[in-house]
């Protein structure tokens, strides 16, 4: 850069424009894409129509430049009103302390081996460099899941194999799965590790069939040391894919290779999943992840704010933690909005300002919180039965099916466990709730009127 280079901390009109634009990138890209590639980009310096952004590592810088560079320059130019070139840099070996601060890790942990491991993943599979155990906040709702994942990473194929994690969207399942990948390669860099989603597994299988390359596909998945599969609930109803996955699972398990799976529900609740797969998913260790409590949400915000070098008052942290309680991703999104506001105004933010800034987020979050009692009353009213009948022991179809619908909606719209839902329906056990969910899902598939009724009830409740 020449003498016209500007320190963005002092002036930085392009940097300010970038910080404003960065929030809009959520609308341009999928949420996961935004979080992995754009959320942590930081303005470094600018001058002569060029803005230099700091990426977390070398691979991220190269990937963003090659895949998104033109798109980012286009939108930045529109926002700035002139042609702008974007350059990307990453912390060099001499700046390892800076990278450690970015990842919120000790500098000694930021090794070339980890960078190489991340690069090995990202050439084929989307792995977030930030999804490490060090960056995972442990609380009452995820303590067991985190501990078992640590044990798996320490000794793959020996403890807790297979490992099955389940929980609602945005609670950290993917983070833990990818943390196993990072920690495994940190300890054993020569291990063959694959992280992928069920959707990607399915698409690769279909492509292999079309190209007559099933042998290559199978070798790619069945010769690894650790297989990490996300969103296995998408196996639902895919008979041919389930068969392929069954044999892949068997070969890895019999070879004492580690298998880790994630789902948004227990294996027994996945509709149209073969019983032989359900039993195998339950062979090892099953851990659920619950929504974080208030203290854990505050800890998540504080850790994230420290990593972003944000000095937030305790009352602002408390406001965010109380206002967003069901989804960690949404919680981080609220914090990012506050960070962008502070960057633009260049001053601290008070709780009252944060309340106004996030009022739409808080309203949406409040609308998402549904209680089991609300569901029971709404379903009873729709089917014209009393609440006592819905919760009672009578089992005629005119009462039993509405009861099952209410259980299904309770499972769908709340984060309560199967045991808790059963308890709220007259002390029934979790097996009854599982049966109810499968019955309703089957009825919705076979009868359009049932599907429309259940979807209408869901919309009303939300």
N, C-alpha and C positions, 0 to 999 in steps of 0.2 A: 504494500500500500504506500501511497505517496503522502506528501505533507497535508493533503486535504482530508486525510483519514480522520474520522470523528470517533471519540470514545463514547459508546452508547450510554454509559453511565452518566455522562455530562449533558450531551445534547440528544443525538440519536432520533431525528424525525422518522427515519425509515424503521428504526427499532420500535418506536411507538406505534407506527402503522402496522408492523408485523404483530405486535402483541394484541392489537385490536382485531386483526385478521385471524389470528390463531384460534380465537373462540369460534369463528365462523366455519373453520375447517371441520367441525363436528357435523355440519350440515352437508358437507361435500363428500365425506368418507364415512364408511361404517365405523361404529363405535370402537371395535377392537383395533381397526387399522389406525384410527386417530390416536388411541392410547399408546400403541406400540411405537409408532413412528414420529408423531408430531407433538405429543403432549410435552415432551422434555426438551424440545429444541429451544435454545436460548440465544438471543442476539449477542454477538461478541464484539463486532466493530462494523463501521460502515464508512463509505466514502466514494465519491465519483460514481454515483448510481449503482453501487454494489453494497449488499448487505451480507455479512459473514455470520452464519449461524453455527453454534456449537452443538454437535451431536454427542450422544453418550459414548460412542465408540466408533472404531474405524468402519465396521461393517454397516452400522446404521447410516453413517455419512455416505457411503458408496451406494447403498440401496436407495436411499431417499433421492440422491442426485440422479441415479439412472432411471428410477421409476416414477418419480414425482416432481423432478426439477422443473420441467417446462410448465406443469400445472401450477406450481407454487409461484413461479415468476409471473405468470399471467395474472393471477389473482392479486398478487402484491402490486403489480403495475397498475391495475385498475383502481386499487385502493389508494395508491400514492399519486396517481395522475401522471405518471411518467414511466419510461422503460427502466426496469430494475433488474440487475443480475444478482442471483443468489449463489453464494459459495458456502460450502459446508466444510467445517474442520472438526477434528476430534482430539481429545487429550493425547499428547505424545508421551513417550516413556518418561521424559523429564517432568511431565505434568501429571504424574500418576496420583499425586495427592488430590489434585483438582477432580480427577475422575472418581476417586474414592468418595469425595464429598458429594458428587453428583449421585452416586449409587448408595450413599449413606453406609459405606463399608470401610473397614480399616484399609489403609493403603496397601498393606502387605497382601491383602486378599485379591487385589486387582492384578492378576497375573496374565502373562501372554497365553498361558494355557487356557484360561477362561475365555479370552477373546477368540482363540482358535476353536474352542468348543462351541461357542455361540455361532461362529461362522459356519461350522459344520452343520449345525441345525438349520440355520436360516437359508442355506443354499437350497433346501428342499422343504422345510417345515417352518412355520411361523412361530418363533420363540421370542418372548419378550425378555430382553437382557435384565430388566428390573425384577423379574419374578423369581427372586431367590428367597431362601429361608431367612436371611438377614433382614430382608425388607418386609417380612410377613409379621403382622401384629397378632399375637396370640391372646385369646380371651376364652371365657368359659364355653362359648359356643363352638369353638374350633380347636380346642386344646388337644383332644384325643386324635383328631384327624392330623394335626400338625406333628404330633409325637410319632404316630405310625409312619408318616411320610419320611421323617428323619431316620427312623429305623430302617426303612426300605432303602434309602439312599446310602446308608452306611454299609449295608450288607444285602445287596440285591439278590433275589431269588431264594433267600433263606428265611427271613422273617416276613410274615404277613403277605403271603403270596397265594392267590392274587389279592390285591388291595382294591376295594370298591368304595369310592367316595360318592356321597350324594348330598344334595342340598339345593335350595332355590338359586335362581340366577343372581350373579353379582355378589356372592358370599366368599369367593376365594378358592373355588375348586381348581380352576385352571391355574391359578397362581401356585398352588401346592404341587400340582402335577408337573409344572415346568420347573419348580424348585427342586424336585427330585432329579430331574434331568441335569440341571446345573450342578448340584452337589455330587451326583454320581460321577460326572466327567471331571469335576475338580479333584476327586480322589483317585479315579481310574480313567485317565484320559484316553486309553486305548479301547475302552468298552464301546460296543456298538449300541447306540441308544436312538430310538425313534419316538418322537412325539407327533401325533397327528389327531385329526378329528374323525369321527365316524363318517361324516360327509365326504371328507377327502379320501378315506379308505374306500368308500363306495365308488366314488368317481374314478379312482385309479383301477379298481377291479373292473369296472365297465370298460374302461379304455384298454385294459389288458386283454379282455375278451375280444374286443373289436380288432385289436392289432395282433391277435394270436400270440400273446407274450405272457401267458399265465405263469409259466415257469419262472420267469424273471420277477414277476410281481410277488409270487410266493416266497422265493428266495430272499427278496428284500425285506419281508416281514417275519419270516420264520427262522432267520439266521441271526437275529439280534440278541443282545444280552438283556436289554430292558425295552419293553414296549409300553408306551403311555398313550392311551386312547381316550379322547374327550368326547362327551355328548353321546354315550352309547345308547341313550334312549331313542336316537334316530335309527336304530336297528329295527324299530317297531314295524312289523308288516313286511319287511324285506326278506323274504324266505331264502332267496339265493345268496344274498349277502350274509345272512345268519349262518348258513351252512358253511360258507367260506371262512367266516370268522371262527366258527366252532372248531374247524380243523387247525386253523392257525393257533388258537388258544391251546388246544390239546398238545400240539407239537412243542410249543414253548414251555408249557407247564411240565410236561414229561422230561424235558431237557433241563429243568430247574432254572429256567429263565424268568426274570421278574415281569409280572403283568400288573399294570395299574390302570384302573378304569374310573371314569367320572360320569355321573348322570344327574339329572334334576329330580330324580325320584328313586326309591328303592327298586332293585331288580324285579321283585315280585309285582310291582305296580306298572311295569312297562307293558303296555298293551301289545298283544300279538307277538310276544317274544317266546320262542320255543322253551319248553320246560327244561330241556337239557342245558341251555345256556343260563337260565335262571339259577339252576343248581350249581353250575360251575362258577358263576359270579359270586355265589355265596360260600364257596369252598374255603376261602381264606379269611380275610378280616374285612368287616363292613363298618364304615364310620360315617356318621352324618354330620353336616355342618349347619349350625343354626345361625340366625341373624344375630349380629353382635349386640351386646348390651351397651348401655350408655357409656360406661367407663371404657370399654373397648373402642367404641366409636371416637371418643375423645382422644384416646391413645393413637388411633389411626391418623386422625387429623393432625395431631401434634408431630408425629413422625414425618408425615408428608410435608407439613409446613416447614419443618427443620431442613428437610432435603431441598426444598425450594428456597431456603433462606428467607422465609416469611416470618416476621415478628407479629404474631396475632395475639390480641388480648384474650384472656381466659374467657371473658363473657361472650366473645365472638365464637370461640371454639365450642363453648357450651350451646350457643344458639344453633350452630350448624349441626351438632351432634343430636340435639333434641328435635330439630326440624326434619332430619333425614334419618330414618331408623331401619329401613327394610333392605337397603341395597348399598353395598360398599362402593360400587362404581358411581352411583348417583351421589353419594357422599363426597367422593373425590371430585366429581364434576362441579359440585357446589363450591368446593374449596378453590378449584381452578378459576371459577368465575370471580371469586373474591380476589384472587391473585392478579387476574387481568385488570380488574378495576383499580387495584392499588398501583399497578404498573403504569396505568394511564394517568391517574391523578397524582402520582408521586407523593402520596401521603398515607398515613395509617388510616384504618377504617374503624369506625365505631359500630357497636352492636345495632344501633338504630339504622345506620346506613346499610349494614349487611341485611337487616330485615327487609328493607325496601328493595334492595338489589335482588334478593332471592325469594321474593314473595310468591312468584309463580311456581318456583320449585317446591316451596313449602305447601302451597295449595294442592299441587299435584300429588305430593307425598301423602298429605292428609287424606286425599280421595282414595289412595291406594290401600290404606289401612282398613281392612274389613275384619269384623269380629264374627265368631261362629254364631253367636246369638242373633246377629243381624241376618245371617244366612238362613238360620232356622225359621225365623219369623217370616222372611220374604218367601221362602219355599212353601211354608204352611199356608200363607195367604193365597199364593198362586194356585195351589192344588185344593184349596178350600177344605182344609182339615185343621184341627186345633193343634196348638203347640204341644199339648199333652199327648195327643195321638202320635205326633211325629217322634216324640222322645220315648214313647211307651213301648210295651212288649208286643202289641198286636201286629200281625203279619199279613193281613189281606193285601192284595196287590195295590189297592187304592191308597194304602198307607205305606207299605214297604218300599215301593219305588220312589215316591217323594222323599222318603227318608234317605234312600241311597243317593238321590240327586243332591240332597243337602250335604251328605258326607263327601261326595265328589267335589262339590263347590268349596267345601271347607278345606279339602286337600289342595285344591287349585289356587284358592285366593288367600290362604293364610300360610304362615310358616310353621304352624303347629305340627308336632309329631303325630304319627298314627295313633299312638297310645292316648295322647291328649284329645284327639278328635273323638276316638271311641268313648272316652270317659264323658265327654260333653253330650254324647248321644245315649244317655241312660246307662253308662258303665259298660259299653260293649268293648270287645277286645280289638286289637289291631288287625287281626285276620278278617274280621267283619268289615272293616273299613276298606281293606284291599279288595275284598269281594265286591263291595258296593261300587268302587271306582271302576273295576273291570266291567261290571254289569252295565253301568251307565255309558262307558265308552263304547261297548258293543252295541247298545241300543242306539246311540248317536250315529254309528256307522250304518246301521241297517234301516233306520227310520228317520227321514228328513225332518218330520214334525218334532220328534224328540230333540234332535240336534238344534233346531231353531228355538225350542223352548228353553233349553239349557243355556244356549248362547244369549238369549234375551235376559234370563235371570242374571247371568254373569255381567252383562252390560249395566243392568239396573243397580246391581250391588257395587260396581266399580264407579 
